[in-house]
Amino acid sequence: MKADKKLDCYGLLCPVPIIRTAKAVKEMKVGEILEVSSTDAGIREDMPAWCRTTGQEFLGLEEEGEVIKAYVRKARE
């Protein structure tokens, strides 16, 4: 998936990837896609839950070895 912005959260544990995601999304334009790379397995559940509570669009996950990439589209301000 092509991302407009990438966020490296390698080695960081919950809740840091979600906190950094929230900050990055605030700086993006509606419609842009953020790729979050994480090694924290909790992101599989945390990212979709964060998107539901904030109104952003969760686009899915890709796993490459120990790295989990989560994709979020900014759906609203």
Backbone as CSV, one residue per row, in Angstrom:
resi,resn,N_x,N_y,N_z,CA_x,CA_y,CA_z,C_x,C_y,C_z
1,MET,0.849,-1.176,0.000,0.000,0.000,0.000,0.897,1.243,0.000
2,LYS,0.516,2.222,-0.766,1.312,3.449,-0.848,0.875,4.420,0.248
3,ALA,1.832,4.828,1.059,1.548,5.752,2.158,2.082,7.146,1.836
4,ASP,1.363,8.159,2.310,1.818,9.538,2.155,2.855,9.896,3.210
5,LYS,2.786,9.215,4.351,3.709,9.473,5.455,3.990,8.156,6.160
6,LYS,5.223,7.986,6.625,5.610,6.761,7.339,6.057,7.118,8.744
7,LEU,5.691,6.253,9.682,6.026,6.448,11.088,6.711,5.185,11.598
8,ASP,7.941,5.323,12.074,8.709,4.179,12.573,8.556,4.078,14.088
9,CYS,7.873,3.035,14.543,7.698,2.792,15.981,8.372,1.479,16.368
10,TYR,9.420,1.109,15.640,10.149,-0.128,15.886,10.675,-0.156,17.317
11,GLY,10.357,-1.230,18.042,10.853,-1.410,19.400,10.070,-0.679,20.476
12,LEU,9.072,0.103,20.101,8.282,0.849,21.086,7.051,0.050,21.494
13,LEU,6.715,0.100,22.770,5.574,-0.646,23.279,4.380,0.259,23.517
14,CYS,3.217,-0.356,23.544,1.960,0.342,23.805,2.079,1.140,25.099
15,PRO,1.629,2.357,25.128,0.784,3.052,24.160,1.543,3.974,23.210
16,VAL,2.880,3.915,23.185,3.669,4.878,22.418,3.321,4.883,20.919
17,PRO,3.184,3.724,20.243,2.829,3.793,18.815,1.501,4.516,18.555
18,ILE,0.526,4.343,19.421,-0.769,5.006,19.245,-0.639,6.512,19.510
19,ILE,0.118,6.878,20.520,0.341,8.304,20.821,1.031,8.990,19.642
20,ARG,2.034,8.343,19.091,2.755,8.923,17.945,1.879,8.953,16.698
21,THR,1.028,7.936,16.549,0.090,7.921,15.424,-0.853,9.117,15.518
22,ALA,-1.406,9.359,16.703,-2.339,10.476,16.901,-1.671,11.796,16.526
23,LYS,-0.425,11.979,16.936,0.301,13.218,16.637,0.539,13.350,15.134
24,ALA,0.943,12.254,14.491,1.230,12.295,13.053,-0.030,12.582,12.242
25,VAL,-1.152,11.962,12.626,-2.404,12.156,11.894,-2.865,13.615,11.987
26,LYS,-2.637,14.248,13.128,-3.020,15.653,13.290,-2.324,16.548,12.266
27,GLU,-1.114,16.183,11.864,-0.320,16.984,10.937,-0.614,16.674,9.467
28,MET,-1.473,15.696,9.217,-1.774,15.268,7.855,-3.061,15.910,7.340
29,LYS,-3.241,15.828,6.009,-4.464,16.318,5.378,-5.471,15.174,5.281
30,VAL,-6.760,15.507,5.292,-7.805,14.498,5.126,-7.577,13.761,3.807
31,GLY,-7.641,12.442,3.859,-7.437,11.605,2.677,-6.053,10.999,2.583
32,GLU,-5.092,11.551,3.313,-3.729,11.009,3.274,-3.645,9.722,4.094
33,ILE,-2.675,8.881,3.724,-2.492,7.577,4.372,-1.195,7.563,5.162
34,LEU,-1.285,7.046,6.385,-0.132,6.891,7.277,0.203,5.415,7.415
35,GLU,1.493,5.092,7.263,1.983,3.738,7.507,2.735,3.744,8.831
36,VAL,2.321,2.908,9.769,2.965,2.811,11.076,3.650,1.450,11.171
37,SER,4.984,1.442,11.292,5.746,0.198,11.442,6.028,-0.024,12.918
38,SER,5.654,-1.217,13.413,5.794,-1.509,14.832,6.190,-2.967,15.038
39,THR,6.850,-3.229,16.158,7.160,-4.608,16.546,6.277,-5.038,17.719
40,ASP,5.391,-4.166,18.165,4.483,-4.457,19.282,3.243,-5.164,18.740
41,ALA,3.066,-6.434,19.095,1.929,-7.218,18.602,0.588,-6.597,18.987
42,GLY,0.570,-5.800,20.033,-0.664,-5.161,20.476,-1.251,-4.208,19.449
43,ILE,-0.435,-3.789,18.495,-0.927,-2.850,17.479,-2.026,-3.481,16.629
44,ARG,-2.047,-4.811,16.552,-3.081,-5.502,15.772,-4.484,-5.149,16.273
45,GLU,-4.619,-4.999,17.576,-5.917,-4.643,18.157,-6.015,-3.154,18.477
46,ASP,-4.907,-2.560,18.882,-4.921,-1.153,19.305,-5.224,-0.184,18.161
47,MET,-4.643,-0.418,16.982,-4.831,0.524,15.885,-6.284,0.542,15.383
48,PRO,-6.915,-0.616,15.133,-8.325,-0.561,14.726,-9.210,0.093,15.788
49,ALA,-8.926,-0.172,17.060,-9.715,0.420,18.147,-9.528,1.933,18.181
50,TRP,-8.298,2.393,18.006,-8.037,3.837,17.992,-8.769,4.495,16.825
51,CYS,-8.744,3.856,15.677,-9.433,4.416,14.504,-10.939,4.517,14.750
52,ARG,-11.522,3.494,15.347,-12.960,3.526,15.649,-13.301,4.672,16.586
53,THR,-12.476,4.887,17.599,-12.793,5.922,18.592,-12.504,7.336,18.099
54,THR,-11.622,7.484,17.102,-11.266,8.824,16.619,-11.908,9.174,15.277
55,GLY,-12.555,8.200,14.649,-13.200,8.465,13.367,-12.265,8.394,12.168
56,GLN,-11.066,7.859,12.359,-10.138,7.679,11.237,-10.418,6.316,10.606
57,GLU,-9.911,6.106,9.402,-10.195,4.874,8.667,-9.019,3.898,8.766
58,PHE,-9.280,2.730,9.349,-8.272,1.675,9.444,-8.282,0.911,8.124
59,LEU,-7.144,0.857,7.445,-7.068,0.226,6.128,-6.531,-1.193,6.161
60,GLY,-5.896,-1.588,7.265,-5.404,-2.961,7.358,-3.983,-3.057,7.851
61,LEU,-3.510,-4.308,7.902,-2.173,-4.628,8.399,-1.403,-5.431,7.364
62,GLU,-0.096,-5.283,7.391,0.817,-6.140,6.636,1.886,-6.583,7.615
63,GLU,2.238,-7.863,7.580,3.283,-8.355,8.481,4.468,-8.849,7.675
64,GLU,5.649,-8.372,8.066,6.906,-8.763,7.430,7.860,-9.200,8.537
65,GLY,7.874,-10.484,8.836,8.690,-10.973,9.941,8.145,-10.435,11.250
66,GLU,9.009,-9.774,12.036,8.561,-9.237,13.325,7.922,-7.857,13.205
67,VAL,7.990,-7.258,12.013,7.452,-5.911,11.820,6.007,-5.975,11.331
68,ILE,5.153,-5.236,12.014,3.750,-5.128,11.649,3.530,-3.713,11.128
69,LYS,2.992,-3.607,9.923,2.699,-2.296,9.344,1.190,-2.089,9.370
70,ALA,0.772,-1.010,10.013,-0.645,-0.656,10.081,-0.865,0.563,9.193
71,TYR,-1.989,0.566,8.483,-2.300,1.660,7.564,-3.578,2.367,8.000
72,VAL,-3.481,3.696,8.081,-4.594,4.534,8.533,-4.775,5.682,7.545
73,ARG,-6.014,5.875,7.106,-6.348,7.040,6.272,-6.996,8.082,7.154
74,LYS,-6.500,9.318,7.062,-7.119,10.404,7.821,-8.478,10.688,7.190
75,ALA,-9.534,10.420,7.929,-10.882,10.557,7.402,-11.532,11.886,7.818
76,ARG,-11.024,12.476,8.895,-11.602,13.732,9.366,-10.587,14.479,10.212
77,GLU,-10.854,15.750,10.442,-9.976,16.578,11.279,-10.114,16.213,12.730
